[in-house]
Amino acid sequence: MSFDLIARHYERIESIVFGEDLQRIRCSHMETFLGAESILLLGDGDGRFLKALLDSGCSAKIICVDSSQRMLNLAKSLTKDSEQNVRFLFKKIQDYDLPDSFIPDVIGAHFFLDCFSEDEILVILGRISGWCKEHTKLVISDFSIPEKRRFTRVIAKLLAWKMIVFFRTFTGISAYKLPKIEQLLSEMRYKCLKKETLRNGFICSWVWEL
Ligand SMILES: C[S@@+](CC[C@H](N)C(=O)[O-])C[C@H]1O[C@@H](n2cnc3c(N)ncnc32)[C@H](O)[C@@H]1O
């Protein structure tokens, strides 16, 4: 899987389909990030969330892990003028070992887990659980098929299917359907502390704790 091919077009594609909504949901739990001293960002992409975080006055130590060099380059360039304490790492999350000295208060993963199959997500969540201390919060943003209103469900399923076909074709993601992220996290005994949604529940952001 590589997002290199679409990295430069990612923001434009996103804004055509969702306008500002994905960025609004990424930033919907900003207060959780701003309370942290150490933040781990997984698959953070082109850096728009990181820039918003730094512009909000975040002075935490931040590690950004992404498997696309082009996405990392965009993130570095977007945040080069901000006051920052950020380490950018070109790595797959599956191969990444967090330094023992880095205990994340918050782990952020926006529109990252939906790149994987549910079996892979369970493995990734297993790794993440190993990095969580008692107080660590997990902020996840992702798509979810709304439970109510049949018409909304049909539209959401159609859009999710189109996005998966697009990303499978151009980036080689392994997801072949929208993973049930809320259910997987609950099964792994994470407790949901907060949830924000947009577009009738199709776009979500949660704060979780083990
Ligand atoms: C759908 S994009 C999401 C980007 C951004 N977080 C956002 O909110 O739009 C997925 C990101 O995860 C990265 N990624 C995909 N697989 C990865 C992996 N195994 N390890 C680390 N990063 C990965 C991609 O390079 C890409 O930047």
The ligand as an SDF file (V2000), in Angstrom:
LIG
                    3D

 27 29  0  0  0  0  0  0  0  0999 V2000
   -6.5500    7.7290    4.1390 C   0  0  0  0  0  0  0  0  0  0  0  0
   -5.0050    8.4890    4.5220 S   0  0  0  0  0  0  0  0  0  0  0  0
   -5.4290    9.4800    5.9260 C   0  0  0  0  0  0  0  0  0  0  0  0
   -4.5360   10.6580    6.0820 C   0  0  0  0  0  0  0  0  0  0  0  0
   -4.9030   11.6240    7.2000 C   0  0  0  0  0  0  0  0  0  0  0  0
   -4.7320   11.0190    8.5010 N   0  0  0  0  0  0  0  0  0  0  0  0
   -6.3080   12.1470    7.0760 C   0  0  0  0  0  0  0  0  0  0  0  0
   -6.9350   12.3880    8.1080 O   0  0  0  0  0  0  0  0  0  0  0  0
   -6.7620   12.3570    5.9510 O   0  0  0  0  0  0  0  0  0  0  0  0
   -4.1080    7.1830    5.2820 C   0  0  0  0  0  0  0  0  0  0  0  0
   -2.7010    7.5830    5.6870 C   0  0  0  0  0  0  0  0  0  0  0  0
   -2.1220    6.4650    6.3620 O   0  0  0  0  0  0  0  0  0  0  0  0
   -0.8430    6.2030    5.8230 C   0  0  0  0  0  0  0  0  0  0  0  0
   -0.6300    4.7570    5.9500 N   0  0  0  0  0  0  0  0  0  0  0  0
   -1.2200    3.7680    5.2570 C   0  0  0  0  0  0  0  0  0  0  0  0
   -0.7880    2.5620    5.6800 N   0  0  0  0  0  0  0  0  0  0  0  0
    0.0820    2.8090    6.6770 C   0  0  0  0  0  0  0  0  0  0  0  0
    0.8640    1.9870    7.5130 C   0  0  0  0  0  0  0  0  0  0  0  0
    0.8140    0.6670    7.3970 N   0  0  0  0  0  0  0  0  0  0  0  0
    1.6400    2.5660    8.4500 N   0  0  0  0  0  0  0  0  0  0  0  0
    1.6940    3.9330    8.5640 C   0  0  0  0  0  0  0  0  0  0  0  0
    0.9930    4.7690    7.7870 N   0  0  0  0  0  0  0  0  0  0  0  0
    0.1990    4.2190    6.8500 C   0  0  0  0  0  0  0  0  0  0  0  0
   -0.9160    6.6650    4.3760 C   0  0  0  0  0  0  0  0  0  0  0  0
    0.3490    6.9190    3.8290 O   0  0  0  0  0  0  0  0  0  0  0  0
   -1.7860    7.8980    4.5130 C   0  0  0  0  0  0  0  0  0  0  0  0
   -1.0180    9.0420    4.8070 O   0  0  0  0  0  0  0  0  0  0  0  0
  1  2  1  0
  2  3  1  0
  2 10  1  0
  3  4  1  0
  4  5  1  0
  5  6  1  0
  5  7  1  0
  7  8  2  0
  7  9  1  0
 10 11  1  0
 11 12  1  0
 11 26  1  0
 12 13  1  0
 13 14  1  0
 13 24  1  0
 14 15  1  0
 14 23  1  0
 15 16  2  0
 16 17  1  0
 17 18  1  0
 17 23  2  0
 18 19  1  0
 18 20  2  0
 20 21  1  0
 21 22  2  0
 22 23  1  0
 24 25  1  0
 24 26  1  0
 26 27  1  0
M  CHG  2   2   1   9  -1
M  END
$$$$
